[in-house]
Structures are given as C-alpha cells and as structure tokens.
C-alpha cells in the first residue's frame, strides 16, 4: 500500500487550518486546538514547515504562524517534500544511477513514469483546493485518452 506518513497527513491538516485564516497570525495552541492535534506534534510540524519556507513564524505576545505565501501558491507536493523529502516511489525514480541493478532492470522506466504521474498530481493540487475541499479535474490515463479519441 502506498501512503504518506501520519506526520505528512497531519501537516496538510495544519496547513489547511492556517490557510483558513489568511489575515491572522495563529498561535501553536490555536492551531492545535482547531486541528484537533496534540500541541507537541503541531510544534514539531510547524518547525519542519518553517524550515521548508511554507510558514512564517512571529515571536512575542501576539506571535504565531501564518503561511509564507498564498494558499494558491503552495502545492501538496511542497508539503509532502517538506515532510518526507523528494517524491519518488523507487530509488531510480528519484535520480538516474542510484540503483546498481539499473542495467539489468526492465521496469525502471515504468516506475519513473508512475512516479512522474504522482508528482504531477501532487504539484497540481494546491493548498487552496485542499482547504475548499475541491477535487481536481480527474487525471486521464493514456488508455482513457486513446479510448476517447478512438
């Protein structure tokens, strides 16, 4: 089963919570309360999201966090990469030459195609769309496209 980590899932929840309040700076406690997550978990997530440049932090009595750029300019891929690193299903999907079996492998090109498709979908889905609960237009496979033109 392919799945993102629990922290990545929680990071999307935290980011949509912050995106729901674009004009405000939210405290960690406010975010944790609204997201229904434990405060230490939210603190850890905000630190990672801050290092990735997705949220800005502000110190002081009225300190807290807000998005570093508009929700429309943050993709789901940005969040996944902040939490998990580069997107790729296999080592050869990430970079050519990472696998010693590449010369004898007949499936690496296919895995790169699959990884590229997943990467494309994650890059096309914005935080604004996640917040609005709007699904993207369905991604058509090569088979669907061929059948539609036949």
N, C-alpha and C positions, 0 to 999 in steps of 0.2 A: 504494500500500500504506500502510495506517495502521500506525504503530508508534511506540512510545516510544523515547526516545533510549537509547543504551548506558548513560549515567550513571544514568538513571532505573531501568533494569533492574538495574544494579549496586547502586543504593540499596535496592531491595527485597531483594536478597541480603544486604546489610549489616544491614538492619533485622531480617530473619528470624534472622540469626546472633546479634544482640544479644538478640532475643526468646527465643531458645533457652536463655538464661542469665539468667532474670529476677531472681535474687537476687544477681547478680555485677556488678561494675564491670569491664569489659573494656578492656584497652589497645588502642590502634590497631594495634599489631603482632599481638596475639592475633586481632583481628577480621580483619585482612588475611590472616593465615595460615589461619584457619578458612574464610574466604570464598574463598580462592584468588585474591585480587586484589592488585595492586601497592600498596605502602604509600602512595605519594603520592596515588593515586586514592582510597583509603579515607580519607585525611586530608581531602581535598577534599570528599568526600561527607559526612563527619561534620560538617564546618564548616557545610555547607548545611543538613543535617538539624537541627543545633543551632539555627541561626538561625530555622528554622521551628518550633522548640519540640517537635520529635519525640524528640530525645535530650538528655540532660543530660551535661555534662562535669564531671569532677572532677580537680583538679590534685594534684600531689605524687607521692610514690614509688608509692603504690597508686592513682594516678589512672587515669582512663579514661572510659568511656562506659557509660550504661545508658539504657533507654527512659525518656522523660519521663512516660509514663502507660502503663497496662497495654496489652498487645498487642490485647486485645479492644476497646480504645477508640481504636485507630489504624486508619484505613481506608486502602485502597490509594490512594484519591483524595488523602488527606493527603500521602502520599509523592510522588505524581505532581505535585501542586501545589507541593510544596516544591522540586522539581527543575525543573519546566517552567512554572510559573505556572498561571493559570486554565485549566480544562478546557473546550475548545470546538474544534470541527472547522473552523469558519469564523469570520470576524470578526463576522458578525451573530449567531452562536451565543453569543458572549461578552456582547455588550451591544447593545441596540437603538440604532440611529442611528450605528453605526460604519462603515457602508458607504454610499457616495454613490449606489449603484445600487439601494438598497432599494425605492424607489417603483416601479421597473420590474422588480423581481425576483419571479418566481413560485415560487421554491424556498426562500426563506429560512425560511419556517415549517417546512418539511420538515427542513431542516438543523438547526433548533433542536430538533425532536423527536428526531432521531437523536443529537445531542449530549447532550440530556437523558437519553436511554436509557443512553448510555455512562457519563455522570456517575453515574447511579443505580447501575449495576453496580459501578463503582469505589468508591462510597461504601458499598455493601452488603458488599463483601469486606473482611474485617478482616485485620490482620497475624497474628492468632492462626490464622485459617483458612489463610493462606498458609504459616505455619510447619507446620501439621498436614498440609498437602497436601490439605485437604478442599475439593473444589469446592463452590460454592454450588449451591442448587437452580437448575435452568435457568430463565432468564427467558423467559416466554412472550410471544410477539408477539401483536398484536391479531388477526392471521389465525388463529393457534393457538387463541386464546380463542374466537373466533367459531365455528371448526370444532368445538371441544369442546362448545359449548352447542347446536349445531345438531342 
